[in-house]
Amino acid sequence: MTILEELKERGLVFQTTDEKALEDALENGQVSYYTGYDPTADSLHLGHLVAILTSRRLQLAGHKPYALVGGATGLIGDPSFKDAERSLQTKETVDGWVTKIQGQLSRFLDFENGDNKAVMVNNYDWFSDVSFIDFLRDVGKYFTINYMMSKESVKKRIETGISYTEFAYQIMQGYDFYELNDKYNVTLQIGGSDQWGNMTAGTELLRRKADKTGHVMTVPLITDSTGKKFGKSEGNAVWLDASKTSPYEMYQFWLNVMDEDAVRFLKIFTFLSLEEIEDIRVQFEQEPHKRLAQKTLAREVVTLVHGEKAYQEALNITEQLFAGNIKGLSVAELKQGLRGVPNYAVKAEDSLNIVDLLVTAGVVNSKRQAREDVQNGAIYLNGERIQDTGYTLTDADKLEGELTVIRRGKKKYFVLTY
């Protein structure tokens, strides 16, 4: 099986400019290729992971990756399928985001070993010295307005309005391809399917300005079986930065994917062989309640993104919370596992009687309900059932002096902080 055939089997090829020519190039020598990442935030998210891992697969097949971080294009903003103009960021902000994204990319690509070791590039390095006049004369003249207007990303915005800044973005991305080809003989660009218009601007510029042929391959934008855009959890992106999305939260995201998506995601997001995934599929379909596919997916991706230690910690948090064993976890682990649950900062004047505190902290709405919950055994402090309505919290209930975990019923957690 060729590398392109494997990528197709995994569901990672959406469009190519010339599939036969691309396959021949990949099979008959080392191809230098690049993927671009604009710093539009201080972290990449799971949506970026498809292109990143595709880049890694090509590197493992012997080809040479260039990871381009858009220090220049990030200052402009890509209009592709955005409903409105992006807010422009300062250069200092973008520079900070560039540094963080470069660090994240180094987790996935090998920048140290072999003649195909990855190279990090920043398009600010060549755009910063190009004058506006030179850019219009040397690059802009190769693009007609008709060609630029034909791009779907532009057509969708014409009705609501698009600035010249974002209109010109496709030319900048096209120039990236030209520069990388000129400097490093890069002949292939990989990106998301929403980038097709910007990416083919690069092949057009290569053809017209340098009389060369470049290849473009897009990976699909992943959605779940309901059509929901992948990588979104309750409206928020699942970030690769552990301070924005903890390893535990990422583990839970994968653990809760729908049965219909789990095996497909194993092909896309893990480096398990297709044969291994087929074995998992068979077992999973025989005993879906054991959630083998989801558990394998969660293990593989969390380990890939955050490392083995973070995966083991996420697994331990999951198992201990499921068992209600709060005291089996450190405060640091509890902060991961209970991030986002309601919390209340206990004040010096607050009564620490369990009934009063349940109301004050907003766990229940009335003292009557609080008394009923306590008497019925529905309230747990740090995993231990409290049934005495006269119980008063002491320092012994403050885990590491920082917090107390209240559970109401089987799954409703609340955190008291001090």
C-alpha positions as CSV (number, residue, x, y, z in Angstrom):
1,M,0.0,0.0,0.0
2,T,1.4,3.4,-1.0
3,I,1.4,6.3,1.5
4,L,-1.3,8.0,-0.5
5,E,-3.4,4.9,-0.6
6,E,-3.1,4.6,3.2
7,L,-4.1,8.2,3.7
8,K,-7.1,7.6,1.5
9,E,-8.0,4.4,3.4
10,R,-7.8,6.5,6.7
11,G,-10.2,9.1,5.2
12,L,-7.5,11.8,5.1
13,V,-7.7,12.8,1.5
14,F,-10.4,15.2,0.4
15,Q,-9.1,16.9,-2.7
16,T,-5.9,16.9,-4.8
17,T,-4.8,19.0,-7.7
18,D,-3.6,15.9,-9.7
19,E,-3.8,12.6,-7.7
20,K,-1.8,10.5,-10.2
21,A,1.0,13.0,-10.4
22,L,1.1,13.4,-6.6
23,E,1.2,9.6,-6.1
24,D,4.1,9.3,-8.6
25,A,6.0,12.1,-6.8
26,L,5.5,10.5,-3.4
27,E,6.6,7.0,-4.6
28,N,9.6,8.1,-6.7
29,G,11.7,10.2,-4.3
30,Q,11.6,12.5,-1.3
31,V,8.9,15.2,-1.5
32,S,9.3,18.4,0.5
33,Y,5.9,19.6,1.7
34,Y,4.4,22.2,4.0
35,T,1.4,22.9,6.2
36,G,0.6,26.4,7.4
37,Y,-0.8,27.4,10.8
38,D,-1.9,31.0,11.4
39,P,-1.6,32.2,15.0
40,T,-5.2,33.2,15.6
41,A,-5.0,32.1,19.2
42,D,-2.3,31.1,21.7
43,S,-2.9,27.4,21.0
44,L,-3.8,25.0,18.2
45,H,-6.9,22.8,18.8
46,L,-8.1,19.3,17.7
47,G,-9.3,20.6,14.4
48,H,-5.6,21.3,13.5
49,L,-4.6,17.8,14.5
50,V,-5.8,16.2,11.3
51,A,-3.3,18.1,9.2
52,I,-0.6,17.8,11.8
53,L,-0.8,14.1,12.0
54,T,-1.1,13.8,8.2
55,S,2.1,15.7,8.0
56,R,3.7,13.3,10.5
57,R,2.5,10.3,8.5
58,L,4.2,11.7,5.4
59,Q,7.4,12.3,7.4
60,L,7.4,8.7,8.6
61,A,7.1,7.6,5.0
62,G,10.4,9.5,4.3
63,H,9.2,12.9,3.1
64,K,10.4,16.2,4.5
65,P,8.0,18.5,6.3
66,Y,8.1,22.3,6.6
67,A,5.9,23.7,9.4
68,L,5.0,27.2,8.5
69,V,3.7,29.5,11.2
70,G,2.1,32.6,9.8
71,G,3.7,35.5,11.6
72,A,2.7,37.7,8.7
73,T,-0.6,36.2,7.5
74,G,-1.7,36.0,11.2
75,L,-1.5,39.8,11.2
76,I,-4.0,40.0,8.2
77,G,-6.7,37.3,8.9
78,D,-8.0,34.6,6.6
79,P,-11.6,35.2,5.4
80,S,-12.2,31.6,4.5
81,F,-15.8,30.7,5.5
82,K,-15.8,33.3,8.3
83,D,-19.1,35.3,8.6
84,A,-17.3,38.5,9.6
85,E,-13.9,40.2,9.5
86,R,-11.4,38.9,12.1
87,S,-10.2,41.3,14.7
88,L,-6.7,42.4,13.9
89,Q,-4.1,41.6,16.6
90,T,-1.0,43.5,17.5
91,K,2.4,42.2,16.3
92,E,3.4,41.5,19.9
93,T,0.4,39.3,20.5
94,V,0.9,37.4,17.2
95,D,4.6,36.9,18.0
96,G,3.7,35.4,21.3
97,W,1.2,33.1,19.7
98,V,3.7,32.1,17.1
99,T,6.2,31.0,19.8
100,K,3.5,28.8,21.5
101,I,2.3,27.2,18.3
102,Q,5.9,26.4,17.3
103,G,6.3,24.6,20.6
104,Q,3.2,22.6,20.1
105,L,4.2,21.5,16.6
106,S,7.5,20.2,17.9
107,R,5.6,17.5,19.8
108,F,4.4,15.9,16.6
109,L,7.1,16.3,14.0
110,D,10.7,15.2,14.3
111,F,12.9,18.3,14.0
112,E,16.1,16.5,15.1
113,N,16.8,13.3,13.1
114,G,17.4,12.2,9.5
115,D,17.7,13.9,6.2
116,N,13.9,14.5,6.3
117,K,13.9,16.2,9.7
118,A,11.2,18.9,9.9
119,V,12.0,22.6,9.5
120,M,10.1,25.4,11.2
121,V,9.6,28.5,9.1
122,N,7.8,31.8,9.7
123,N,6.4,33.8,6.7
124,Y,7.1,37.1,8.5
125,D,10.8,36.4,7.6
126,W,10.1,37.1,3.9
127,F,7.1,39.4,4.1
128,S,8.7,41.8,6.4
129,D,11.2,43.0,3.8
130,V,8.8,43.2,0.8
131,S,7.5,46.6,0.0
132,F,3.9,47.1,-1.0
133,I,4.9,48.4,-4.4
134,D,7.2,45.4,-5.0
135,F,4.6,43.0,-3.9
136,L,2.0,44.4,-6.3
137,R,4.5,44.4,-9.2
138,D,6.1,41.1,-8.5
139,V,3.2,39.0,-7.2
140,G,-0.1,40.9,-7.6
141,K,0.2,41.1,-11.4
142,Y,-0.1,37.4,-11.7
143,F,-3.6,37.4,-10.2
144,T,-6.7,38.7,-12.0
145,I,-9.6,40.1,-10.0
146,N,-11.8,37.6,-11.8
147,Y,-9.7,34.7,-10.5
148,M,-9.7,36.1,-6.9
149,M,-13.4,36.7,-7.0
150,S,-14.1,33.1,-8.1
151,K,-12.9,31.7,-4.7
152,E,-15.7,30.3,-2.6
153,S,-14.2,31.9,0.5
154,V,-14.5,35.3,-1.2
155,K,-17.9,34.8,-2.8
156,K,-19.5,34.0,0.5
157,R,-18.2,37.2,2.0
158,I,-19.0,39.6,-0.9
159,E,-22.6,39.8,0.2
160,T,-21.8,40.9,3.8
161,G,-18.6,42.8,2.9
162,I,-14.9,42.0,2.8
163,S,-12.0,44.3,3.3
164,Y,-9.1,44.6,0.8
165,T,-7.0,43.2,3.7
166,E,-8.7,39.9,3.8
167,F,-9.4,39.9,0.0
168,A,-5.6,39.9,-0.5
169,Y,-5.0,37.1,1.9
170,Q,-5.1,34.4,-0.8
171,I,-2.2,36.2,-2.7
172,M,-0.1,36.1,0.5
173,Q,-0.7,32.4,1.0
174,G,0.1,31.8,-2.6
175,Y,3.3,33.7,-2.2
176,D,4.2,31.4,0.8
177,F,4.2,28.4,-1.6
178,Y,6.3,30.3,-4.1
179,E,8.9,31.3,-1.5
180,L,9.1,27.8,0.0
181,N,9.5,26.3,-3.4
182,D,12.2,28.8,-4.3
183,K,14.1,28.4,-1.0
184,Y,13.6,24.7,-0.2
185,N,12.1,23.1,-3.3
186,V,8.8,22.5,-1.5
187,T,6.3,21.1,-4.1
188,L,3.3,20.0,-2.0
189,Q,1.0,21.9,0.3
190,I,-1.3,20.2,2.8
191,G,-4.2,21.9,4.6
192,G,-7.9,21.8,5.5
193,S,-10.5,21.6,2.8
194,D,-11.7,25.1,3.6
195,Q,-8.2,26.3,2.4
196,W,-8.6,24.9,-1.1
197,G,-8.9,28.4,-2.7
198,N,-6.0,29.9,-0.9
199,M,-3.8,26.8,-1.6
200,T,-4.5,26.7,-5.3
201,A,-3.5,30.3,-5.4
202,G,0.0,29.0,-4.7
203,T,0.0,26.5,-7.5
204,E,-1.3,29.3,-9.8
205,L,1.6,31.6,-8.8
206,L,4.2,28.8,-9.2
207,R,2.9,28.1,-12.7
208,R,2.7,31.7,-13.9
209,K,5.7,33.2,-12.2
210,A,8.2,30.3,-12.2
211,D,6.7,27.9,-14.8
212,K,6.6,25.1,-12.2
213,T,4.0,22.6,-11.0
214,G,3.0,22.4,-7.4
215,H,0.7,19.9,-5.7
216,V,-2.1,20.6,-3.2
217,M,-3.8,18.0,-1.0
218,T,-6.5,18.9,1.4
219,V,-7.7,16.9,4.4
220,P,-11.4,16.9,5.2
221,L,-12.9,19.1,7.9
222,I,-14.0,16.4,10.4
223,T,-17.6,16.3,11.6
224,D,-19.3,13.8,13.8
225,S,-22.1,11.6,12.7
226,T,-24.7,14.3,13.5
227,G,-22.8,16.8,11.3
228,K,-21.5,18.8,14.2
229,K,-18.1,20.4,13.5
230,F,-15.4,18.3,15.1
231,G,-13.2,19.6,18.0
232,K,-16.0,21.6,19.6
233,S,-17.1,20.7,23.1
234,E,-20.2,22.6,24.3
235,G,-19.3,25.4,22.0
236,N,-15.6,25.5,23.0
237,A,-12.6,24.3,21.1
238,V,-10.7,21.3,22.6
239,W,-7.2,22.9,22.8
240,L,-3.8,21.2,22.6
241,D,-2.6,23.4,25.4
242,A,-3.0,21.6,28.7
243,S,-3.7,24.8,30.5
244,K,-6.7,25.5,28.2
245,T,-8.0,21.9,27.9
246,S,-6.6,19.6,30.6
247,P,-5.5,16.0,29.6
248,Y,-8.5,14.8,31.7
249,E,-10.9,16.9,29.7
250,M,-9.4,15.8,26.4
251,Y,-9.6,12.1,27.6
252,Q,-13.3,12.6,28.4
253,F,-13.9,14.2,25.0
254,W,-12.6,11.1,23.2
255,L,-14.2,8.7,25.7
256,N,-17.6,10.2,24.9
257,V,-17.5,10.2,21.1
258,M,-20.5,8.4,19.6
259,D,-20.2,4.7,18.6
260,E,-20.8,5.6,15.0
261,D,-17.6,7.8,15.0
262,A,-15.2,5.9,17.1
263,V,-13.6,3.5,14.6
264,R,-13.4,6.3,11.9
265,F,-11.6,8.5,14.4
266,L,-9.2,5.8,15.2
267,K,-8.1,5.8,11.6
268,I,-7.7,9.5,11.5
269,F,-6.2,10.4,14.9
270,T,-4.0,7.5,15.9
271,F,-1.0,5.7,14.5
272,L,-2.4,2.2,15.1
273,S,-2.2,0.2,12.0
274,L,-5.2,-0.4,9.8
275,E,-5.0,-4.1,10.8
276,E,-5.0,-3.2,14.5
277,I,-8.0,-0.9,14.0
278,E,-9.9,-3.6,12.2
279,D,-9.3,-6.0,15.1
280,I,-10.7,-3.3,17.5
281,R,-13.7,-2.8,15.2
282,V,-14.6,-6.5,15.4
283,Q,-14.4,-6.6,19.2
284,F,-16.1,-3.3,19.5
285,E,-19.1,-4.3,17.4
286,Q,-19.4,-7.6,19.4
287,E,-19.4,-5.8,22.8
288,P,-20.1,-2.1,22.2
289,H,-21.0,-1.6,25.9
290,K,-17.3,-2.1,26.8
291,R,-16.5,1.0,24.7
292,L,-13.1,-0.5,23.5
293,A,-12.9,1.9,20.5
294,Q,-13.5,5.0,22.6
295,K,-11.1,3.9,25.4
296,T,-8.4,3.1,22.8
297,L,-9.0,6.4,21.1
298,A,-8.7,8.3,24.3
299,R,-5.5,6.5,25.3
300,E,-3.8,7.0,22.0
301,V,-4.6,10.6,21.4
302,V,-4.0,11.9,25.0
303,T,-0.7,10.0,25.0
304,L,0.2,11.5,21.7
305,V,-0.7,15.1,22.7
306,H,0.3,15.1,26.3
307,G,2.5,12.0,27.0
308,E,2.1,8.7,28.8
309,K,2.2,10.3,32.3
310,A,-0.7,12.7,31.5
311,Y,-2.7,9.8,30.1
312,Q,-2.2,7.7,33.2
313,E,-3.2,10.7,35.4
314,A,-6.4,11.3,33.3
315,L,-7.3,7.6,33.5
316,N,-6.8,7.6,37.3
317,I,-8.9,10.7,37.7
318,T,-11.6,9.1,35.6
319,E,-11.6,5.9,37.6
320,Q,-11.5,7.6,41.0
321,L,-14.3,10.0,40.2
322,F,-16.4,7.2,38.9
323,A,-15.9,5.3,42.1
324,G,-16.5,8.4,44.2
325,N,-13.1,8.1,45.7
326,I,-12.3,11.8,46.1
327,K,-9.6,11.3,48.7
328,G,-7.7,9.0,46.3
329,L,-6.9,12.1,44.2
330,S,-4.6,15.0,44.9
331,V,-6.0,18.6,44.8
332,A,-4.2,19.1,41.5
333,E,-5.9,16.1,40.0
334,L,-9.3,17.2,41.4
335,K,-8.8,20.6,39.8
336,Q,-8.4,18.8,36.5
337,G,-11.3,16.5,37.0
338,L,-13.7,19.0,38.4
339,R,-12.8,22.0,36.2
340,G,-16.0,23.7,35.1
341,V,-18.2,22.3,37.9
342,P,-20.0,24.9,40.1
343,N,-17.8,26.3,42.9
344,Y,-18.2,28.6,45.8
345,A,-15.6,30.5,47.7
346,V,-16.4,30.1,51.4
347,K,-16.4,33.4,53.3
348,A,-15.2,33.8,56.9
349,E,-18.7,34.8,58.0
350,D,-20.4,31.8,56.4
351,S,-22.0,29.1,58.6
352,L,-20.2,25.8,58.1
353,N,-23.2,23.8,59.1
354,I,-23.9,21.3,56.3
355,V,-27.5,22.4,55.8
356,D,-26.7,26.2,55.8
357,L,-23.7,25.7,53.5
358,L,-25.6,23.7,50.9
359,V,-28.0,26.6,50.5
360,T,-25.3,29.3,50.7
361,A,-23.2,27.6,48.1
362,G,-26.1,27.2,45.8
363,V,-26.1,23.4,45.9
364,V,-29.8,23.4,46.7
365,N,-32.5,26.1,46.8
366,S,-33.8,25.8,50.3
367,K,-33.0,24.5,53.8
368,R,-35.9,22.2,53.6
369,Q,-34.4,20.6,50.4
370,A,-31.0,20.5,52.1
371,R,-32.3,18.7,55.1
372,E,-34.1,16.2,53.0
373,D,-31.0,15.5,50.8
374,V,-28.8,15.0,53.9
375,Q,-31.3,12.8,55.7
376,N,-31.9,10.7,52.5
377,G,-28.1,10.1,52.0
378,A,-27.8,12.1,48.8
379,I,-25.0,14.4,50.1
380,Y,-21.3,13.4,50.1
381,L,-18.3,15.4,51.4
382,N,-15.1,14.3,49.8
383,G,-16.7,11.0,48.8
384,E,-18.1,10.2,52.3
385,R,-21.9,10.2,52.9
386,I,-23.1,12.8,55.4
387,Q,-26.6,12.1,57.0
388,D,-26.4,14.3,60.1
389,T,-28.1,17.6,59.5
390,G,-26.1,19.0,62.4
391,Y,-22.7,18.2,60.8
392,T,-20.3,21.2,60.7
393,L,-17.3,21.3,58.4
394,T,-13.9,21.5,60.0
395,D,-10.3,21.9,58.7
396,A,-10.2,18.1,58.3
397,D,-12.8,18.5,55.4
398,K,-10.4,20.9,53.6
399,L,-8.3,18.8,51.2
400,E,-4.8,20.1,51.3
401,G,-6.3,23.2,52.9
402,E,-7.7,24.3,49.6
403,L,-11.1,22.8,48.8
404,T,-13.9,20.5,49.7
405,V,-15.8,18.4,47.2
406,I,-19.6,18.1,47.6
407,R,-21.5,15.5,45.6
408,R,-25.3,15.5,45.4
409,G,-26.7,12.3,44.1
410,K,-24.6,10.2,41.7
411,K,-23.0,12.8,39.4
412,K,-23.6,16.4,40.5
413,Y,-20.4,17.8,41.9
414,F,-19.8,21.1,43.6
415,V,-16.5,22.5,44.9
416,L,-16.0,24.7,47.9
417,T,-12.7,26.7,48.0
418,Y,-11.1,28.5,50.9
